[in-house]
Amino acid sequence: MRLASYNVAWFNALFDDAGRMLADHELSSRYKVTRAEQLAALGVVFAALNADAVMVIEAPDSNGKRSTVTALEGFAAAYQLRARRAMIGYASETEQEIAFLYDPDVLKAHHDPQGDPAPSHGAPGAPRFDSQLRLDLNGDGEEELIRFSKPPLELAVTTATGALLRLIGVHAKSKAPHGAGSEREFTRISIENRRKQLAECLWLRARIDRQLEAGDSLIVMGDFNDGPGLDEYEKLFGRSGIEIVLGHNRPANARLYDPHASLALTQSLGLTPTTARFYQPQKRHYFEALLDFIMLSPDLVAKAPDWRIWHPFNDPAVSQFPELSAALLTASDHFPVTLDIQL
């Protein structure tokens, strides 16, 4: 079975309110890329992945006027993808949903949120992801109320072979200091966003603890907007959100594993895989980051799965195909991560 996690930048802008693809020559929200070009590139990438299921991060919006499911299933039909059935969990308020696009001949899935709904004043521990968490972030005895910017998508999955999986799709809070007008504002917003991202990771880890204690085969996948050593503010808080979610310092049976995260945490030469590529106008060059992960519970790691980042420059199996390499650069500022596993 092949599972993929893919953050598709500005996917929502490629559809009208009826969920129809806008395959025209108007510019998309990608720099100097038309909507037709981005859609065609996405068609190439999704077809090349040939995944049994894709956790789509920044999926098209779902609200009173728009439907994530309609948009994604229309996209899948247009490009004749096996993964042609779509579903979401709790819609966000950001026009960026977390969606699951899958092949119904290979697996069955349903939204299966865990935890109890919290009251209006929040709850500690691991309440349902569309609720509010009460958390003392500073260790000063004062609890704060935390809400997910984009509630994680919790799925119960049954494969055609009868394997039972629990999947959690994640799009953690961005740490980018959008709106900063001065150096002081930049620092303030950066720290606030880092605190929110860490709070979301602590909440997610509390859910992971319960799933592992229950003996579930668990996969946590998506864009965490974080990676070990990614920014200087990590030193203020002592650890990255990724380390929290992985359970980095916990006993082996309580840890999740992703080889790319493990490499970033343990290497000392600065050699780190990357899953995203962004242009920095001030310095007029691109920079890369490790933001996207597929984390597995110990029982699934024991099945010797194979992870892969579909990087157009770093993966020789991709770079030898110019059309696919170009499509990956046009389609999004993130590259897909796949997991091949025998179940």
LUMZADO-595212 format. One record per atom (N, C-alpha, C): x, y, z. Coordinates in steps of 0.1 Angstrom, whole numbers, padded with zeros to 4 digits, always signed. Layout:
! LUMZADO-595212
XYZ;...
END
This chain:
! LUMZADO-595212
+0008-0012+0000;+0000+0000+0000;+0009+0012+0000;+0005+0022-0008;+0012+0035-0008;+0003+0046-0002;+0008+0053+0008;+0001+0065+0014;+0010+0077+0011;+0004+0088+0008;+0011+0100+0006;+0006+0112+0014;+0015+0121+0017;+0011+0134+0023;+0016+0145+0014;+0007+0154+0010;+0010+0164+0000;+0003+0177+0003;+0011+0187+0006;+0006+0201+0008;+0005+0207-0006;-0007+0210-0010;-0009+0216-0024;-0011+0231-0022;-0002+0239-0025;-0003+0254-0022;-0014+0260-0030;-0023+0267-0024;-0033+0275-0030;-0043+0266-0039;-0045+0254-0034;-0054+0245-0042;-0068+0251-0043;-0072+0258-0033;-0086+0263-0033;-0088+0273-0045;-0078+0280-0048;-0079+0290-0059;-0081+0284-0073;-0080+0271-0074;-0081+0265-0087;-0095+0260-0090;-0105+0263-0082;-0119+0258-0083;-0128+0270-0081;-0140+0269-0088;-0150+0279-0086;-0159+0274-0074;-0170+0282-0071;-0178+0278-0060;-0186+0265-0062;-0187+0261-0074;-0194+0248-0077;-0184+0237-0077;-0172+0239-0074;-0162+0228-0074;-0156+0225-0088;-0159+0233-0098;-0153+0231-0111;-0139+0236-0112;-0131+0229-0119;-0117+0234-0121;-0116+0246-0130;-0108+0255-0126;-0106+0268-0134;-0093+0266-0142;-0094+0258-0153;-0083+0255-0161;-0082+0265-0172;-0078+0277-0168;-0078+0289-0178;-0064+0295-0177;-0063+0307-0184;-0050+0313-0184;-0049+0325-0174;-0058+0326-0165;-0057+0335-0154;-0046+0330-0145;-0038+0340-0139;-0028+0336-0130;-0034+0329-0117;-0027+0318-0113;-0031+0312-0101;-0024+0320-0089;-0026+0315-0077;-0019+0321-0066;-0004+0317-0065;+0000+0308-0074;+0014+0305-0075;+0021+0316-0084;+0033+0320-0081;+0040+0331-0088;+0042+0327-0102;+0036+0336-0111;+0038+0334-0126;+0034+0321-0131;+0024+0315-0125;+0018+0302-0129;+0004+0304-0132;-0001+0300-0143;-0016+0301-0146;-0023+0289-0139;-0036+0291-0138;-0044+0281-0131;-0044+0268-0140;-0044+0269-0153;-0043+0257-0161;-0030+0250-0159;-0019+0258-0158;-0006+0252-0157;-0005+0245-0143;-0010+0251-0133;-0009+0244-0120;-0017+0232-0119;-0029+0232-0125;-0038+0220-0125;-0032+0209-0133;-0026+0212-0145;-0019+0202-0153;-0008+0196-0145;+0000+0204-0138;+0011+0199-0131;+0007+0190-0120;-0004+0194-0113;-0009+0186-0102;-0014+0172-0108;-0020+0173-0119;-0024+0160-0126;-0013+0151-0128;-0002+0156-0133;+0010+0148-0135;+0016+0142-0122;+0016+0151-0111;+0022+0146-0099;+0013+0136-0092;+0000+0138-0092;-0009+0128-0085;-0009+0115-0093;-0008+0116-0106;-0008+0103-0114;+0005+0096-0112;+0016+0103-0111;+0029+0097-0109;+0030+0090-0095;+0024+0097-0085;+0024+0091-0071;+0016+0078-0072;+0005+0077-0079;-0003+0065-0080;-0005+0059-0066;-0009+0068-0057;-0011+0064-0043;-0024+0058-0040;-0025+0049-0031;-0038+0043-0027;-0046+0054-0019;-0039+0063-0012;-0045+0074-0005;-0036+0085-0003;-0041+0097-0004;-0033+0109-0002;-0040+0118+0009;-0032+0122+0019;-0036+0132+0028;-0033+0145+0022;-0043+0152+0018;-0041+0165+0011;-0042+0176+0021;-0031+0183+0022;-0030+0195+0031;-0032+0207+0022;-0039+0217+0028;-0044+0229+0021;-0053+0225+0009;-0062+0215+0012;-0072+0211+0002;-0082+0222+0000;-0090+0222-0011;-0100+0233-0013;-0109+0234-0002;-0114+0246-0001;-0123+0251+0011;-0136+0243+0011;-0141+0242+0023;-0155+0237+0026;-0162+0247+0034;-0173+0252+0029;-0181+0262+0036;-0196+0261+0031;-0204+0271+0034;-0217+0271+0029;-0219+0271+0014;-0208+0276+0007;-0209+0277-0008;-0200+0267-0015;-0189+0263-0008;-0179+0254-0015;-0178+0241-0008;-0174+0231-0016;-0173+0217-0011;-0160+0211-0014;-0152+0208-0004;-0139+0201-0006;-0141+0188-0014;-0151+0181-0010;-0153+0167-0016;-0156+0169-0031;-0165+0178-0034;-0169+0180-0048;-0157+0184-0057;-0148+0193-0051;-0137+0198-0059;-0127+0187-0061;-0123+0179-0050;-0113+0169-0051;-0118+0157-0060;-0130+0153-0058;-0135+0142-0066;-0136+0146-0081;-0139+0158-0084;-0139+0163-0098;-0125+0163-0104;-0116+0168-0095;-0102+0168-0099;-0097+0153-0102;-0100+0144-0093;-0096+0130-0095;-0102+0124-0108;-0115+0127-0111;-0121+0122-0123;-0115+0128-0135;-0111+0140-0135;-0105+0147-0147;-0092+0141-0150;-0084+0136-0140;-0071+0131-0143;-0071+0116-0141;-0082+0110-0140;-0084+0095-0139;-0075+0089-0129;-0076+0094-0117;-0068+0089-0105;-0075+0077-0099;-0068+0068-0094;-0073+0057-0086;-0079+0062-0073;-0071+0071-0067;-0076+0077-0054;-0087+0088-0058;-0099+0084-0058;-0110+0092-0064;-0121+0095-0054;-0121+0090-0042;-0131+0093-0032;-0125+0102-0022;-0132+0113-0018;-0127+0123-0009;-0135+0124+0003;-0128+0128+0014;-0136+0131+0027;-0128+0141+0035;-0135+0148+0044;-0128+0157+0053;-0134+0155+0067;-0128+0161+0077;-0134+0160+0091;-0140+0173+0094;-0134+0180+0104;-0139+0193+0108;-0134+0204+0099;-0142+0212+0093;-0138+0223+0084;-0131+0233+0092;-0121+0240+0086;-0114+0250+0093;-0120+0264+0088;-0115+0275+0094;-0119+0288+0090;-0109+0295+0082;-0100+0287+0076;-0088+0293+0069;-0088+0291+0054;-0099+0285+0048;-0099+0282+0034;-0089+0272+0030;-0084+0265+0040;-0074+0254+0037;-0078+0242+0046;-0083+0232+0039;-0088+0220+0047;-0078+0209+0047;-0080+0199+0056;-0072+0187+0056;-0082+0176+0050;-0078+0170+0039;-0087+0161+0032;-0080+0148+0029;-0088+0137+0028;-0083+0124+0025;-0088+0120+0011;-0080+0117+0002;-0084+0113-0012;-0079+0099-0013;-0088+0089-0016;-0084+0075-0015;-0091+0066-0025;-0085+0054-0027;-0091+0045-0037;-0100+0036-0029;-0114+0037-0032;-0123+0029-0024;-0123+0014-0027;-0115+0010-0037;-0113-0004-0040;-0103-0010-0031;-0095-0002-0025;-0083-0007-0017;-0086-0005-0002;-0093+0005+0002;-0096+0007+0016;-0109+0014+0018;-0114+0013+0031;-0125+0020+0035;-0121+0030+0047;-0127+0042+0047;-0123+0051+0057;-0135+0059+0062;-0135+0063+0074;-0145+0072+0079;-0139+0081+0090;-0145+0093+0091;-0141+0103+0101;-0145+0098+0114;-0135+0096+0123;-0137+0090+0136;-0130+0098+0147;-0135+0110+0150;-0129+0118+0160;-0129+0112+0174;-0118+0114+0181;-0116+0108+0195;-0117+0120+0205;-0118+0116+0217;-0119+0126+0228;-0133+0131+0230;-0135+0137+0241;-0148+0143+0244;-0149+0158+0241;-0160+0163+0236;-0161+0177+0233;-0159+0185+0246;-0151+0195+0246;-0148+0203+0257;-0159+0214+0259;-0162+0218+0271;-0171+0229+0274;-0165+0242+0269;-0173+0253+0270;-0168+0266+0265;-0155+0271+0272;-0153+0267+0284;-0141+0271+0291;-0129+0261+0289;-0131+0252+0279;-0120+0243+0276;-0119+0231+0285;-0109+0222+0282;-0107+0210+0290;-0092+0207+0289;-0086+0201+0299;-0072+0197+0299;-0071+0183+0291;-0058+0179+0289;-0056+0166+0283;-0057+0165+0268;-0067+0158+0264;-0069+0155+0249;-0084+0156+0245;-0090+0168+0247;-0104+0169+0242;-0105+0167+0227;-0117+0167+0222;-0119+0165+0208;-0113+0177+0200;-0108+0175+0189;-0099+0185+0182;-0107+0197+0177;-0120+0197+0177;-0128+0209+0174;-0132+0216+0186;-0126+0212+0198;-0129+0219+0210;-0118+0228+0214;-0117+0232+0227;-0107+0241+0232;-0099+0233+0243;-0086+0234+0242;-0077+0228+0252;-0073+0238+0263;-0073+0235+0275;-0068+0243+0286;-0054+0238+0289;-0044+0247+0288;-0030+0243+0289;-0022+0254+0295;-0014+0251+0305;-0004+0260+0311;+0009+0259+0303;+0010+0268+0293;+0022+0268+0285;+0035+0273+0291;+0033+0282+0301;+0045+0289+0307;+0049+0282+0319;+0041+0273+0325;+0045+0267+0337;+0043+0277+0349;+0035+0287+0347;+0033+0297+0358;+0020+0295+0365;+0013+0284+0363;+0000+0281+0369;-0012+0288+0363;-0009+0295+0352;-0020+0302+0345;-0023+0294+0332;-0035+0289+0331;-0039+0281+0319;-0044+0290+0308;-0041+0287+0296;-0046+0294+0284;-0055+0285+0276;-0064+0291+0268;-0073+0283+0259;-0067+0282+0245;-0066+0270+0240;-0060+0268+0227;-0070+0262+0218;-0071+0267+0206;-0079+0261+0195;-0070+0258+0184;-0073+0247+0177;-0065+0243+0165;-0069+0253+0154;-0059+0258+0147;-0062+0266+0135;-0069+0258+0124;-0064+0245+0123;-0070+0236+0114;-0071+0222+0122;-0083+0219+0126;-0084+0207+0134;-0079+0194+0127;-0071+0186+0133;-0066+0174+0126;-0077+0165+0122;-0075+0158+0111;-0084+0148+0106;-0081+0134+0111;-0090+0129+0119;-0089+0115+0125;-0097+0105+0117;-0090+0095+0112;-0097+0085+0104;-0095+0071+0110;-0105+0063+0108;-0105+0049+0110;-0104+0042+0096;-0094+0035+0093;-0092+0029+0080;-0092+0014+0081;-0098+0007+0072;-0098-0007+0070;-0093-0010+0056;-0082-0018+0054;-0077-0021+0041;-0085-0033+0035;-0083-0035+0023;-0090-0046+0016;-0085-0060+0022;-0073-0060+0028;-0068-0072+0034;-0072-0074+0048;-0080-0064+0053;-0085-0065+0067;-0077-0058+0078;-0066-0051+0074;-0058-0044+0083;-0065-0032+0088;-0064-0029+0101;-0070-0018+0107;-0060-0007+0111;-0062+0005+0106;-0053+0016+0109;-0060+0028+0115;-0053+0036+0122;-0058+0049+0126;-0049+0059+0120;-0054+0069+0113;-0047+0080+0106;-0051+0093+0112;-0041+0102+0114;-0043+0115+0118;-0036+0125+0108;-0044+0133+0101;-0039+0143+0092;-0037+0156+0099;-0025+0162+0097;-0022+0174+0105;-0017+0185+0096;-0022+0197+0099;-0016+0209+0094;-0014+0219+0105;-0002+0219+0112;+0000+0226+0124;+0001+0241+0121;+0000+0249+0131;+0000+0264+0130;+0013+0268+0123;+0012+0277+0114;+0024+0283+0107;+0031+0292+0117;+0044+0292+0117;+0052+0301+0125;+0057+0313+0118;+0053+0315+0105;+0057+0327+0098;+0051+0339+0104;+0059+0350+0106;+0054+0362+0113;+0047+0371+0103;+0036+0367+0097;+0029+0375+0088;+0023+0387+0095;+0024+0399+0088;+0019+0411+0094;+0029+0419+0102;+0041+0414+0103;+0051+0421+0111;+0056+0433+0104;+0055+0445+0111;+0059+0457+0104;+0072+0463+0109;+0078+0457+0120;+0090+0461+0126;+0098+0449+0131;+0110+0451+0135;+0118+0440+0141;+0112+0435+0154;+0107+0444+0162;+0100+0441+0175;+0088+0432+0172;+0080+0437+0162;+0068+0429+0159;+0071+0416+0153;+0082+0415+0145;+0086+0402+0140;+0089+0392+0151;+0096+0397+0161;+0100+0388+0172;+0088+0384+0180;+0079+0394+0183;+0067+0391+0191;+0058+0381+0184;+0055+0383+0171;+0046+0374+0164;+0053+0360+0162;+0066+0360+0160;+0073+0347+0158;+0072+0339+0171;+0073+0345+0182;+0072+0338+0195;+0058+0333+0198;+0048+0342+0195;+0034+0338+0196;+0031+0327+0188;+0035+0327+0175;+0032+0316+0166;+0039+0303+0170;+0051+0304+0175;+0058+0292+0180;+0051+0286+0192;+0046+0295+0201;+0039+0290+0212;+0026+0282+0208;+0019+0288+0198;+0007+0282+0193;+0010+0269+0187;+0020+0268+0179;+0024+0256+0172;+0028+0245+0182;+0035+0249+0192;+0039+0239+0203;+0027+0234+0210;+0017+0243+0213;+0005+0239+0220;-0003+0229+0212;-0004+0231+0199;-0011+0222+0190;-0004+0208+0190;+0010+0208+0191;+0017+0196+0191;+0016+0189+0204;+0015+0196+0215;+0013+0190+0228;-0001+0183+0229;-0011+0190+0223;-0025+0184+0222;-0025+0172+0214;-0018+0172+0202;-0017+0161+0194;-0010+0149+0200;+0001+0152+0208;+0008+0142+0215;-0001+0135+0225;-0009+0143+0232;-0018+0137+0242;-0027+0127+0235;-0032+0130+0223;-0041+0120+0216;-0032+0108+0212;-0020+0110+0207;-0012+0099+0203;-0009+0090+0215;-0007+0095+0227;-0005+0087+0238;-0016+0077+0240;-0029+0082+0239;-0040+0074+0241;-0042+0063+0231;-0038+0067+0218;-0039+0057+0207;-0029+0046+0209;-0017+0049+0213;-0007+0039+0215;-0010+0030+0227;-0015+0036+0237;-0019+0029+0249;-0030+0019+0246;-0038+0022+0236;-0049+0013+0232;-0044+0003+0222;-0031+0003+0218;-0026-0007+0209;-0029-0004+0194;-0033+0008+0191;-0036+0011+0177;-0024+0011+0168;-0026+0007+0155;-0016+0009+0145;-0018+0023+0140;-0009+0032+0142;-0012+0047+0141;-0002+0053+0130;-0008+0061+0122;+0000+0069+0112;-0004+0084+0114;+0006+0092+0117;+0004+0107+0118;+0011+0114+0107;+0004+0121+0099;+0010+0126+0086;+0005+0140+0083;+0014+0148+0077;+0010+0161+0072;+0021+0171+0073;+0017+0184+0073;+0026+0195+0074;+0026+0201+0088;+0038+0200+0095;+0039+0204+0109;+0044+0218+0110;+0048+0225+0099;+0053+0238+0099;+0065+0239+0109;+0072+0228+0110;+0083+0227+0120;+0092+0216+0116;+0104+0217+0122;+0114+0206+0120;+0125+0209+0130;+0133+0199+0134;+0143+0201+0144;+0153+0211+0140;+0156+0221+0148;+0166+0231+0145;+0162+0241+0135;+0148+0242+0132;+0144+0250+0121;+0146+0265+0123;+0144+0270+0136;+0145+0284+0138;+0151+0287+0152;+0156+0299+0155;+0163+0302+0167;+0153+0302+0179;+0140+0304+0177;+0131+0304+0188;+0129+0291+0195;+0133+0280+0188;+0132+0267+0194;+0140+0266+0207;+0151+0274+0208;+0159+0274+0220;+0152+0280+0232;+0142+0289+0229;+0134+0295+0240;+0126+0284+0247;+0121+0274+0239;+0112+0265+0244;+0118+0251+0247;+0131+0249+0243;+0138+0237+0246;+0136+0225+0237;+0126+0225+0228;+0124+0214+0219;+0115+0219+0208;+0116+0211+0197;+0107+0214+0186;+0094+0207+0187;+0084+0212+0180;+0071+0205+0180;+0072+0191+0174;+0081+0189+0165;+0083+0175+0159;+0088+0166+0170;+0097+0170+0179;+0102+0162+0190;+0091+0158+0199;+0082+0168+0202;+0070+0165+0210;+0061+0154+0204;+0058+0156+0192;+0049+0146+0185;+0055+0133+0184;+0068+0132+0181;+0074+0119+0180;+0076+0112+0193;+0076+0120+0204;+0079+0114+0217;+0093+0111+0218;+0102+0120+0214;+0116+0118+0211;+0123+0112+0224;+0120+0116+0236;+0127+0111+0248;+0119+0101+0256;+0109+0095+0249;+0101+0085+0256;+0106+0071+0254;+0101+0061+0261;+0104+0047+0258;+0101+0044+0244;+0108+0034+0239;+0107+0030+0225;+0092+0027+0221;+0085+0020+0230;+0071+0016+0227;+0061+0028+0227;+0066+0040+0231;+0058+0052+0231;+0062+0062+0221;+0071+0058+0212;+0076+0068+0202;+0070+0065+0188;+0068+0076+0180;+0066+0075+0166;+0079+0076+0159;+0079+0072+0146;+0092+0072+0139;+0089+0077+0125;+0098+0086+0120;+0099+0091+0107;+0114+0092+0104;+0119+0085+0094;+0134+0085+0092;+0140+0099+0088;+0132+0107+0082;+0137+0120+0078;+0138+0129+0091;+0128+0128+0100;+0129+0135+0112;+0141+0130+0121;+0142+0117+0121;+0153+0110+0129;+0167+0115+0124;+0168+0116+0111;+0181+0121+0105;+0184+0135+0110;+0173+0144+0109;+0175+0158+0113;+0178+0159+0127;+0173+0150+0136;+0175+0151+0150;+0189+0146+0154;+0195+0137+0146;+0207+0130+0151;+0219+0134+0143;+0218+0139+0131;+0230+0142+0123;+0237+0155+0129;+0250+0156+0126;+0257+0168+0131;+0264+0175+0120;+0262+0172+0107;+0269+0178+0096;+0260+0188+0088;+0248+0189+0093;+0239+0198+0085;+0232+0192+0073;+0233+0179+0072;+0227+0172+0061;+0213+0167+0064;+0204+0175+0059;+0190+0172+0063;+0181+0171+0051;+0172+0161+0050;+0163+0160+0039;+0154+0173+0039;+0148+0176+0028;+0138+0188+0028;+0126+0184+0020;+0115+0190+0023;+0102+0187+0017;+0095+0199+0011;+0101+0211+0013;+0095+0223+0009;+0105+0233+0004;+0102+0241-0006;+0111+0251-0012;+0104+0264-0014;+0109+0275-0008;+0103+0288-0008;+0113+0298-0013;+0107+0308-0020;+0115+0319-0025;+0115+0330-0015;+0127+0336-0012;+0128+0347-0002;+0131+0359-0010;+0121+0368-0012;+0124+0380-0021;+0135+0389-0016;+0136+0391-0003;+0146+0400+0003;+0160+0395-0001;+0163+0382-0001;+0176+0377-0004;+0177+0372-0019;+0165+0372-0026;+0165+0368-0040;+0171+0354-0042;+0167+0345-0034;+0170+0331-0036;+0160+0322-0029;+0161+0309-0032;+0152+0299-0026;+0159+0293-0013;+0151+0290-0003;+0155+0282+0008;+0146+0270+0010;+0151+0260+0016;+0144+0247+0018;+0142+0244+0032;+0132+0236+0035;+0129+0232+0049;+0123+0218+0049;+0125+0211+0061;+0118+0198+0063;+0106+0201+0071;+0094+0200+0065;+0081+0204+0072;+0071+0192+0072;+0072+0183+0062;+0062+0173+0060;+0067+0159+0064;+0059+0152+0071;+0063+0139+0077;+0052+0129+0076;+0056+0116+0077;+0047+0105+0079;+0053+0097+0090;+0046+0098+0102;+0052+0091+0114;+0044+0079+0117;+0051+0068+0121;+0045+0055+0123;+0046+0050+0138;+0036+0043+0142;+0037+0036+0155;+0047+0024+0154;+0053+0020+0165;+0063+0009+0164;+0059-0003+0157;+0047-0008+0158;+0042-0020+0151;+0043-0019+0136;+0040-0007+0131;+0041-0004+0117;+0056-0003+0112;+0064+0003+0120;+0078+0004+0117;+0084-0009+0115;+0080-0019+0123;+0085-0033+0123;+0082-0040+0110;+0073-0034+0101;+0070-0040+0088;+0080-0035+0077;+0090-0028+0081;+0101-0024+0072;+0095-0015+0060;+0088-0005+0063;+0082+0004+0053;+0093+0012+0046;+0089+0018+0035;+0098+0026+0027;+0093+0040+0026;+0100+0050+0031;+0096+0064+0029;+0103+0071+0017;+0097+0080+0011;+0103+0087+0000;+0098+0102-0001;+0107+0111-0003;+0104+0125-0006;+0105+0127-0021;+0095+0131-0027;+0095+0133-0042;+0101+0147-0045;+0114+0148-0043;+0121+0160-0045;+0127+0161-0059;+0124+0171-0067;+0128+0171-0081;+0143+0172-0083;+0150+0176-0073;+0165+0177-0075;+0172+0166-0067;+0167+0162-0056;+0174+0153-0047;+0171+0138-0049;+0160+0135-0055;+0156+0121-0057;+0159+0117-0072;+0170+0109-0074;+0173+0105-0088;+0162+0099-0096;+0153+0091-0089;+0142+0085-0096;+0132+0095-0101;+0132+0107-0095;+0124+0118-0100;+0131+0126-0110;+0143+0130-0107;+0150+0140-0115;+0153+0135-0129;+0153+0121-0131;+0155+0116-0145;+0143+0118-0154;+0132+0123-0148;+0120+0125-0157;+0117+0140-0157;+0122+0148-0167;+0121+0162-0167;+0106+0167-0165;+0097+0160-0171;+0083+0164-0170;+0078+0164-0156;+0081+0153-0149;+0077+0152-0135;+0084+0162-0126;+0097+0164-0128;+0105+0174-0120;+0099+0188-0122;+0096+0192-0135;+0090+0205-0137;+0076+0206-0131;+0068+0195-0132;+0055+0195-0126;+0055+0197-0111;+0065+0191-0104;+0066+0192-0089;+0069+0206-0086;+0077+0213-0094;+0081+0227-0091;+0069+0237-0093;+0061+0233-0103;+0049+0242-0107;+0037+0239-0098;+0036+0227-0093;+0023+0223-0086;+0022+0229-0072;+0033+0230-0065;+0033+0235-0051;+0047+0238-0046;+0047+0245-0035;+0060+0248-0028;+0064+0237-0019;+0056+0227-0017;+0059+0215-0010;+0060+0203-0020;+0068+0193-0016;+0069+0181-0024;+0062+0169-0016;+0056+0160-0023;+0049+0149-0016;+0059+0140-0009;+0054+0134+0002;+0061+0124+0009;+0053+0111+0008;+0059+0100+0005;+0051+0087+0004;+0057+0077+0013;+0048+0068+0016;+0051+0056+0024;+0046+0044+0017;+0055+0034+0015;+0051+0021+0009;+0052+0011+0020;+0042+0004+0023;+0041-0006+0034;+0033-0018+0031;+0037-0029+0035;+0030-0042+0033;+0021-0044+0045;+0008-0045+0043;-0002-0047+0054;-0010-0060+0051;
END
